[in-house]
Amino acid sequence: MKIVVRVKLLPDAAQAPALERTLRTVNECANRVSAASFETHGLKGSVKDLRSMTYGDLKADGLGAQAAQHVIKRVADAYTTVRANIRAGNLGGEGSRRRRKAESKPIIFRADAAHTYDDRCLSWNYDAQTVSIWTTGGRLKNVRFACSPTALKQLTECRQGESDLVLRDGKWFLIATCEIPEGEQYEPKDWIGVDRGINNLATTSDGDNHSGRRLDRYRRRQARKKAELQAKKTRSAAQLLKKRARRESRHATHTNHKVSKTVVAVAQRTERGIALEQLQGIRERVTVRRDQRARQSSWPFHQLGNFIAYKARRAGVPFIEVDPAYTSQRCPRCGHTERGNRRSRDHFQCRRCGLAGPADHVAGVNVRDRARSAWVFVNMPPPAPA
């Protein structure tokens, strides 16, 4: 399976300006290629078309052969993504404002947008923790990088393919692709059902509750700060807003990593599988009060599910997604399903048999029960031909 490993580059005072010039130059070239592609081919420019049309000009601008190829591929991939979003309806229907905007002008790359490197223009020295990287001013050697021992081991043993040079908030990073082996999957003795939510990030069928109270306080504090900055309406305030948004995103990602790591570790230790609800389209299906909309939309439900899924694959833990319908309204003892069973957001009480408990815990138990049934059907051998 593929994962990405991010390492922090530590260029000195002479190396950093060279990297900045390189990133600025390749993105200026990408914008020229994008404009030429849009003018000639609209949204349908292919790598072959762009190569025959712009490769010579990119070489004349001082780009190396591999850098020119990567710029062309970045532009073609960007237009491919736009076409895919239009087909999927992600930009609205025919004639919608977002779709007209995407179809009416060429794609523009930021001056500090990431640039792709392969092994011909980037080499790693893992023992010395340095890289040799191509720039428009020549090859930069002995550029130091820093990472954790675990990340260094993954780079040494599993790095494959391309890496991206990224500039974020004045700091340089290399994001490398690693192909790591998956753990051998065992036959689960039972399942752990996981119910995801806003107040409680994850509640398992065992009763373990990963509360989001601290994260919620953090988000409310950030929301107040963002409101203060938005009221200023200055350029520096807009820059600070972007910086705070990235910080908040990193905080949520770190929290999701901790929760998913704990859930997978418990499942691996007890030789059980992990079951989640399929929450695709939850923001379109579920309506909340006006004051709750930002809170619901800002929490990365999908990210937490992805983290649990890929960590389970690495550890060889069976993983399955089940139908989420009525998991918080169904009684796991008698099966009675009714909206009145959920007396409040936090409390569940069956109106038929009287079973009561925390609503999120009951939902986790229902997810676990559905996983038991679903796993039987998933692993059922095909019927013998008549």
C-alpha positions in Angstrom: 0.0 0.0 0.0 1.1 3.6 -0.7 1.7 6.2 2.0 3.4 9.5 2.0 6.2 10.5 4.3 6.9 14.2 4.9 10.4 15.4 5.9 11.5 18.9 6.7 14.2 20.4 4.6 16.8 22.6 6.3 18.5 24.7 3.6 21.1 27.2 4.6 21.1 30.8 3.7 22.6 30.2 0.2 20.4 27.2 -0.6 17.0 28.6 0.4 16.9 31.4 -2.3 17.8 28.9 -5.0 14.8 26.7 -4.0 12.6 29.8 -4.0 13.7 30.8 -7.5 13.2 27.3 -8.7 9.6 27.0 -7.4 8.7 30.4 -8.7 10.2 29.7 -12.2 8.5 26.3 -12.6 5.1 27.7 -11.6 5.5 30.6 -14.0 6.2 28.1 -16.7 3.3 26.0 -15.7 1.0 29.0 -16.0 2.3 29.7 -19.5 1.7 26.0 -20.5 -1.7 26.1 -19.0 -2.7 29.2 -20.9 -1.4 27.7 -24.2 -3.2 24.5 -23.5 -6.5 26.2 -22.7 -6.3 28.4 -25.8 -5.6 25.5 -28.2 -7.3 22.5 -26.6 -9.7 24.0 -24.0 -9.9 21.5 -21.1 -8.8 18.6 -23.2 -5.1 19.1 -23.6 -3.2 15.8 -23.2 0.4 15.2 -22.2 1.4 14.3 -25.8 -0.2 17.5 -27.1 1.4 19.8 -24.6 4.8 18.1 -25.0 4.9 18.7 -28.7 3.6 22.3 -28.2 5.7 23.6 -25.3 8.6 21.3 -24.5 11.1 23.3 -26.6 10.0 26.6 -25.0 10.4 25.2 -21.5 13.9 24.0 -22.3 14.7 27.5 -23.6 13.5 29.0 -20.3 16.2 27.1 -18.5 14.3 24.0 -17.2 16.0 20.7 -17.3 14.5 17.8 -19.3 12.8 16.1 -16.4 11.6 19.4 -14.9 10.0 20.3 -18.2 8.3 16.9 -18.4 7.0 17.3 -14.8 5.6 20.8 -15.6 3.7 19.5 -18.6 2.4 16.5 -16.7 1.2 18.7 -13.8 -0.8 20.9 -16.2 -2.3 17.9 -18.0 -3.3 16.3 -14.7 -4.8 19.5 -13.4 -7.1 19.7 -16.5 -7.9 16.0 -16.1 -9.1 16.7 -12.6 -11.3 19.6 -13.7 -12.9 17.4 -16.3 -13.5 14.6 -13.8 -15.1 17.1 -11.3 -17.4 18.4 -14.1 -18.5 14.8 -15.0 -19.1 13.9 -11.4 -21.2 17.1 -10.9 -18.9 18.5 -8.2 -18.9 21.9 -9.8 -22.7 22.0 -10.3 -24.9 21.4 -13.2 -24.9 22.8 -16.7 -24.7 26.6 -16.5 -23.9 26.8 -12.8 -21.7 29.6 -11.7 -18.8 27.4 -10.5 -18.9 25.3 -13.6 -18.9 28.4 -15.9 -16.0 29.8 -14.0 -14.0 26.5 -14.4 -14.7 26.3 -18.1 -14.1 29.9 -19.0 -10.5 30.5 -18.0 -7.2 28.5 -17.8 -5.9 27.0 -14.6 -3.5 29.2 -12.6 -0.8 27.8 -10.4 0.3 29.6 -7.2 3.8 30.9 -7.2 4.6 28.5 -4.3 2.7 25.5 -5.6 4.4 22.1 -5.1 6.7 20.8 -7.8 7.4 17.2 -8.5 10.8 15.5 -8.5 11.8 12.0 -9.5 15.1 10.0 -9.0 16.7 11.7 -11.9 16.6 15.2 -10.3 16.5 14.2 -6.6 18.7 11.8 -4.8 18.7 10.9 -1.1 21.6 10.2 1.3 19.8 8.5 4.2 22.9 8.0 6.4 23.9 11.7 6.3 20.2 12.8 6.1 20.9 15.0 3.1 19.4 15.3 -0.4 20.8 16.5 -3.8 18.2 18.4 -5.7 17.9 20.1 -9.1 17.3 23.8 -9.2 17.3 26.3 -12.0 20.7 27.5 -10.8 22.2 24.0 -10.9 22.3 21.0 -8.6 22.1 21.7 -4.9 24.1 19.1 -2.9 24.1 18.3 0.8 20.7 19.9 1.6 19.9 18.6 5.1 16.6 17.2 6.1 15.0 16.2 9.4 12.5 13.5 10.3 11.6 11.0 12.9 13.4 7.6 13.1 10.3 5.8 12.0 9.9 8.1 8.9 13.6 7.6 8.1 13.2 3.8 8.3 10.3 4.0 5.9 12.2 6.1 3.5 15.2 3.8 3.6 13.2 0.6 3.1 10.1 1.6 1.1 10.5 4.8 -0.8 9.4 4.5 -4.4 8.3 6.9 -7.2 8.2 10.7 -7.1 8.5 13.3 -4.3 7.0 16.8 -4.0 8.9 20.0 -3.0 6.5 22.1 -0.8 6.9 25.5 0.7 4.5 26.2 3.6 4.7 29.2 5.9 8.3 29.8 5.1 9.3 26.2 5.8 10.5 23.6 3.2 9.3 20.1 3.0 9.8 17.0 0.8 6.8 14.7 0.6 7.9 11.2 -0.6 5.8 8.3 -1.7 6.5 5.0 0.1 5.2 1.5 -0.9 4.9 -0.4 2.4 3.9 -4.0 2.8 0.4 -4.8 4.3 0.1 -7.0 7.3 -1.2 -10.5 6.8 -5.0 -10.3 7.6 -6.3 -12.7 10.2 -9.8 -14.1 10.6 -11.5 -11.9 13.2 -12.8 -13.5 16.4 -15.3 -10.6 16.7 -15.7 -7.0 15.7 -15.3 -3.5 17.2 -18.1 -1.2 16.1 -17.1 2.5 15.9 -19.6 5.3 15.8 -18.3 8.6 14.7 -19.7 12.0 15.8 -19.0 15.6 16.5 -19.2 15.7 20.3 -17.7 12.2 20.7 -15.2 11.7 17.8 -15.4 8.0 18.1 -17.3 5.7 20.4 -16.6 1.9 20.2 -18.9 -1.0 21.0 -16.6 -1.7 24.0 -17.7 1.6 25.5 -14.4 3.4 24.9 -15.2 7.1 24.2 -12.8 9.4 22.4 -14.3 12.7 23.3 -14.1 15.7 21.1 -14.6 18.2 24.0 -11.1 19.5 24.0 -11.1 19.8 20.2 -14.5 21.5 20.4 -13.1 24.1 22.8 -10.1 24.6 20.6 -12.4 25.2 17.5 -14.6 27.6 19.3 -11.6 29.6 20.4 -10.2 29.6 16.8 -13.7 30.7 15.5 -13.6 33.7 17.8 -10.1 34.6 16.7 -11.1 34.2 13.0 -14.2 36.5 13.6 -11.9 39.2 15.0 -9.5 39.0 12.1 -12.3 39.0 9.5 -13.7 42.2 11.1 -10.4 44.0 10.4 -10.6 43.4 6.6 -6.9 44.0 6.0 -4.4 42.1 3.8 -2.4 41.0 6.8 -5.6 39.8 8.5 -6.3 37.6 5.4 -2.9 36.1 5.6 -3.3 35.4 9.3 -6.6 33.7 8.5 -5.0 31.3 6.1 -2.3 30.6 8.6 -4.8 29.8 11.3 -6.8 27.6 9.0 -3.8 25.5 8.2 -2.9 25.3 11.9 -6.5 24.1 12.7 -6.3 21.5 10.0 -3.0 20.2 11.3 -4.5 20.0 14.8 -7.5 18.0 13.6 -5.3 15.7 11.6 -3.1 15.0 14.7 -6.2 14.2 16.8 -7.6 11.8 14.1 -4.2 10.1 14.0 -4.2 9.5 17.7 -7.8 8.2 17.8 -7.3 5.9 14.8 -4.1 4.5 16.2 -5.7 3.6 19.5 -8.7 1.9 17.9 -6.5 -0.2 15.6 -4.2 -1.1 18.4 -7.1 -2.4 20.5 -8.5 -4.4 17.6 -5.1 -6.0 16.8 -4.4 -6.9 20.4 -7.8 -8.7 20.8 -7.7 -10.2 17.2 -11.0 -8.4 16.3 -12.0 -6.5 13.2 -13.1 -2.9 12.9 -16.5 -1.8 11.5 -17.4 1.7 10.6 -20.5 3.3 9.2 -20.6 4.4 5.6 -20.9 8.2 6.0 -20.6 9.3 2.4 -22.9 12.3 1.7 -23.6 12.9 5.4 -23.5 16.7 5.0 -26.2 16.5 2.3 -28.4 14.0 4.1 -28.3 15.5 7.6 -29.7 18.9 8.4 -28.7 20.9 11.5 -29.4 24.2 13.0 -27.9 27.3 11.5 -25.5 27.8 14.4 -24.3 24.2 14.1 -23.6 24.2 10.3 -20.0 25.4 10.5 -19.3 22.9 13.3 -20.6 20.0 11.3 -18.9 20.9 8.1 -15.5 21.6 9.6 -15.0 18.2 11.2 -13.2 15.7 8.9 -15.3 12.6 9.4 -14.0 11.1 6.2 -10.3 11.6 7.2 -10.8 9.7 10.5 -12.3 6.8 8.6 -9.5 6.8 6.1 -6.9 6.8 8.9 -8.6 3.9 10.6 -8.8 2.0 7.2 -5.2 2.4 6.2 -3.8 1.7 9.7 -5.9 -1.4 9.8 -4.5 -2.6 6.5 -1.0 -2.0 7.7 -1.6 -4.0 10.8 -3.6 -6.8 9.0 -6.7 -6.0 10.9 -10.0 -6.8 9.0 -12.0 -3.7 8.2 -15.5 -3.3 6.9 -18.1 -0.6 6.4 -21.8 -1.2 7.1 -25.1 0.6 6.4 -25.5 3.4 8.9 -29.3 3.6 8.7 -31.0 3.9 12.1 -27.9 2.7 14.1 -28.7 5.3 16.7 -32.4 4.5 16.9 -32.4 0.7 16.9 -32.4 -1.3 20.1 -29.6 -3.9 19.9 -31.5 -6.2 22.3 -35.0 -6.5 20.8 -34.5 -4.8 17.4 -37.2 -2.2 18.0 -36.4 0.9 15.8 -38.1 4.2 16.5 -37.1 7.8 16.7 -38.5 8.0 20.2 -35.9 5.5 21.4 -33.4 8.3 21.3 -34.7 10.6 23.9 -32.0 13.1 23.5 -28.7 13.5 21.7 -26.7 11.6 24.4 -29.3 9.2 25.8 -31.0 6.0 24.4 -33.9 4.2 25.9 -35.9 1.5 24.1 -39.6 2.1 24.3 -40.3 -1.6 24.0 -37.9 -3.5 26.3 -36.5 -0.6 28.3 -32.8 -1.0 27.4 -31.0 2.3 28.2 -27.5 3.7 27.8 -25.4 6.3 26.0 -26.7 6.8 22.5 -23.2 6.6 20.9 -22.4 3.4 22.7 -25.6 1.8 21.5 -24.9 2.9 17.9 -21.4 1.3 18.1 -23.0 -2.0 19.3 -25.4 -1.8 16.3 -22.5 -1.2 13.9 -20.7 -4.3 15.5 -23.8 -6.5 15.0 -24.2 -5.5 11.4 -20.5 -6.2 10.8 -21.0 -9.8 12.1 -23.7 -10.4 9.5 -22.0 -8.5 6.7 -18.7 -10.4 7.2 -20.5 -13.7 6.7 -21.9 -12.6 3.3 -18.6 -11.0 2.2 -16.7 -14.3 2.8 -19.5 -16.6 1.6 -18.1 -18.9 -1.2 -19.7 -18.6 -4.6 -22.6 -21.0 -5.2 -21.8 -24.2 -7.1 -23.0 -24.1 -10.7 -26.2 -26.0 -11.3 
